[in-house]
Amino acid sequence: MLKKIRNQILKQVDSKRVGFFEGWYFKQVSLSLDVVVSFIPGFSTEEGNQHAFLQYILVKNNVVKSGYVKYPLSDFVYYEDPFTIELGSSFFSKDKMVINFDDNGFKIKGTILFGEFLDIGKSVYAPNIMGPFAYIPFMECYHGLVSLRHELSGALVIDGEDEVFDGGIGYIEKDWGKSFPKKYIWLQCNSFGSGSSLFLSIADIPFGGFGFDGFIGVFHDGKREYRFGSYLRGGYKIVSLTEEVLEVELWRGPVRLFIRVSACGADSLIAPVAGRMSLVIKEAVSAVVEYSFVNKKTGDVFEERGCPGSYEVVGY
């Protein structure tokens, strides 16, 4: 149990338990920033409709395309040591992914190698990004950060055209449980010239018959990690939220982080409800993310703009 809590890339859900889901999110950005493609291998144990899936969302030449390729649950083959997922003709591990699928004539095939993962700090109190909530066994949805940033090499053939990812940047996270929150904001970006990485999630969390607005966030300047969350002293404020723009402020002690996101380049993905992959959501994969970071104790001030970023808003 503790091994899985600390190493969240590992499979967390027993595939025999009815009404659950688990999915891994592998995002790749080319060195030119012109091609972004994310793959989500996973499975659903919805009663009567148990299956595995490989979702994808792609932006290329400012055109966005997404899809959901369905497989029998038996096609999802998992090995824990070393971590490996085999799904149809595709393969995922800590070192690389091999993609090979045909979605009604739209084909993606190739291999991308992963460099060293940039993981978050861990402790007994916060064994992963969820902090002490990671130990609670009845949460509706769990979230894991696997790599804030890692280098890529290799290439994919996307719909007949070669796309090289040498020198590109990757990102990996995952979710598992019963349902995504009914109301949430999620954003991620590591397309900053300085090497910074940014992640934030704000959600309505059901808990013990009640609920609360929870948030988790990480800003990494390339040298040091700054953590934000409901389980830490500090807070957040949504300054502005429209269909196109989010402005949010986070704080913890002497640290302030202001984020502005402009959504663009969106397409559909499928999210779980009671283990059933049925909720259609929109993910912006070409979002412009700007941040202003201030540490009043050290005097550090960082301001930067990154694109492409990833961004979702559901229920607001």
Secondary structure, 3 states (H helix, E strand, C coil): CHHHHHCCCCCCCCCCCCCCEEEEEEEEECCCCCEEEEEEEEEECCCCCCEEEEEEEEEECCEEEEEEEEEEHHHEEEECCCCEEEECCEEEECCEEEEEEEECCEEEEEEEEECCCCCCCCCCCCCCCCHHHHHCCCCCEEEEEEEEEEEEEEEEEECCEEEECCCCEEEEEEEEECCCCCCEEEEEECCCCCCCEEEEEEEEEEECCEEEEEEEEEEECCCCEEEEECCCCCEEEEEEECCCEEEEEEEECCEEEEEEEECCCEEEEEEEECCEEEEEEEEEEEEEEEEEEEECCCCEEEEEEEEEEEEEEECC
